[in-house]
């Protein structure tokens, strides 16, 4: 199985989140092909909402940055992981930036899914995903519910299933096992 990890950790130094995520990567690499993108070390620009990827250059973003590597990896994955410590009650700006940019993988055309308007597929296959996070001191259940709801909506639009949302500080082998059984 090919797994892509989008690591939205904004801290460049050693942190419990970084240590846990690297341990998880090592465990997954024992049996799977893993591509780990550390977003803090990459040149990723924000989506400008220009529609170029939909109208002028279908499926290709106007930004000449490292986003293209991520788009290809996500599409060619069997599963991908969105990982981030929480900041101000949500995933990091780094992770939010790349999830916004994934819109390039969809058509601008709309269809009805689950009684709602969503984008049509540009490609035949979209991988399912999981979310790994680390709480802040003041993270509460409402914060986690909002994050879960937003990524549930993301999953519908991206023709995928959010398989889990887990705190990374939990048993890493449990996260590995759940990922491997998808």
C-alpha positions in Angstrom: 0.0 0.0 0.0 1.2 3.5 -0.8 0.7 6.0 2.0 1.2 9.8 1.7 1.7 11.8 4.9 1.1 15.6 4.8 2.9 16.8 7.9 1.5 20.3 8.8 3.7 20.6 11.9 4.7 24.3 12.0 7.5 23.6 14.6 10.9 23.0 13.0 12.5 21.7 16.2 12.0 18.5 18.1 8.6 18.2 19.6 6.5 15.3 20.9 4.3 15.6 17.7 7.3 15.3 15.5 8.8 12.4 17.4 5.5 10.5 17.4 4.9 11.1 13.7 8.4 10.0 12.8 7.9 6.9 14.8 4.7 6.2 13.0 6.4 6.7 9.6 9.1 4.2 10.6 6.5 1.6 11.6 4.5 2.1 8.4 7.6 1.9 6.2 8.2 -1.6 7.5 5.4 -2.9 5.3 4.3 0.0 3.0 5.7 2.6 0.7 5.5 5.9 2.5 6.0 9.4 1.1 6.3 12.0 3.9 5.9 15.7 3.0 7.1 18.1 5.8 5.2 21.1 4.7 7.3 23.5 6.8 10.3 22.7 4.6 8.4 23.1 1.3 7.6 26.1 -1.0 3.8 25.9 -1.0 1.8 29.0 -1.9 -1.8 29.7 -0.9 -4.7 29.2 -3.3 -5.8 32.6 -4.8 -9.2 31.4 -6.0 -8.2 32.4 -9.6 -9.9 29.3 -11.2 -6.9 28.9 -13.5 -6.7 25.2 -12.5 -10.3 24.7 -13.6 -10.5 27.0 -16.7 -7.2 27.9 -18.3 -5.0 24.9 -17.3 -7.4 22.2 -16.2 -5.9 20.2 -13.4 -2.8 22.3 -13.1 -2.3 25.1 -10.6 -1.0 28.5 -11.6 1.6 28.4 -8.8 5.0 27.1 -9.7 5.8 25.5 -6.4 6.1 22.1 -4.7 2.4 21.6 -4.5 2.4 19.6 -7.7 4.5 16.9 -6.0 1.9 16.6 -3.3 -1.0 16.5 -5.8 0.6 13.6 -7.6 1.5 11.7 -4.5 -2.0 12.1 -3.0 -3.7 10.9 -6.2 -1.3 7.9 -6.5 -1.8 6.9 -2.9 -4.0 4.2 -1.5 -4.4 6.3 1.6 -3.1 9.6 2.9 -2.7 11.1 6.3 -3.3 14.8 7.3 -1.2 15.4 10.4 -0.9 18.6 12.4 -0.7 19.8 16.0 -3.8 22.0 16.7 -3.3 25.7 16.7 -6.0 28.0 17.9 -8.5 25.2 17.8 -7.8 24.0 14.3 -5.1 22.3 12.2 -2.1 24.4 11.3 -2.1 27.0 8.5 0.4 24.8 6.6 -2.0 21.9 6.5 -5.0 24.2 5.7 -3.0 25.8 2.8 -2.4 22.4 1.1 -5.9 21.1 1.7 -7.2 24.2 0.0 -4.9 23.7 -2.9 -6.1 20.1 -3.4 -9.2 21.7 -5.2 -7.0 21.4 -8.3 -7.8 17.7 -8.3 -11.6 18.3 -8.9 -13.6 19.7 -11.8 -15.4 23.0 -11.4 -18.6 21.3 -12.4 -21.1 20.5 -9.8 -23.2 17.4 -9.1 -25.6 16.3 -6.4 -24.1 14.0 -3.7 -25.9 13.1 -0.6 -28.5 15.8 -1.5 -25.9 18.5 -1.7 -23.9 20.3 -4.4 -20.3 19.1 -4.7 -17.6 19.1 -7.3 -17.4 16.4 -10.0 -14.4 14.0 -10.1 -11.5 14.9 -12.3 -9.9 11.5 -11.8 -11.3 8.0 -11.5 -9.8 7.3 -8.0 -9.5 9.4 -4.9 -7.9 7.8 -1.8 -9.4 7.8 1.6 -7.6 9.7 4.4 -7.1 9.9 8.1 -6.3 12.8 10.4 -3.7 12.8 13.2 -3.5 15.7 15.6 -2.0 16.8 18.9 -4.2 18.8 21.3 -3.4 22.2 22.7 -3.8 22.8 26.4 -7.2 24.4 25.9 -8.5 22.0 23.2 -12.0 21.0 24.1 -14.6 18.6 22.6 -16.2 21.4 20.6 -12.9 22.1 18.8 -12.6 18.5 17.9 -16.2 18.3 16.7 -15.7 21.3 14.4 -12.5 19.8 13.0 -14.2 16.5 12.4 -17.2 18.1 10.8 -15.0 20.2 8.4 -13.0 17.2 7.3 -16.2 15.2 6.9 -17.3 17.9 4.4 -13.9 17.8 2.8 -14.3 14.0 2.3 -17.6 14.3 0.6 -16.2 16.9 -1.8 -13.2 14.8 -2.5 -15.1 11.6 -3.2 -13.4 9.9 -0.3 -13.9 8.7 3.3 -12.4 10.1 6.4 -11.4 6.8 8.0 -10.2 8.2 11.4 -9.4 11.2 13.4 -7.0 10.4 16.2 -4.8 12.1 18.7 -1.2 11.2 17.7 0.0 10.9 21.3 -2.0 7.7 21.6 -0.5 4.3 21.0 1.3 4.7 17.7 1.0 0.9 17.0 -2.7 1.3 17.2 -2.6 4.1 14.6 -0.3 1.9 12.4 -2.6 -1.1 12.7 -5.7 0.9 11.8 -4.0 2.5 8.8 -2.7 -0.9 7.6 -6.2 -2.4 7.7 -7.8 0.1 5.4 
